[in-house]
């Protein structure tokens, strides 16, 4: 499952990069991209693991 989330008050590109790295290290995350300019997080997690993994984010 691929979902897009709007991020609020993301102040710097370095913070966005750190967030992206940390989310990509979570178990079952297929991919995660944080776009600082668009203030968005796009995350992909297998459907059956989505709810459990999102509790960690």
Secondary structure, DSSP 8 states (H G I E B T S, - for coil): -EEEEE--S---HHHHHHHHHHHHTSTTEEEEEEETTTTEEEEEE-GGGHHHHHTT-
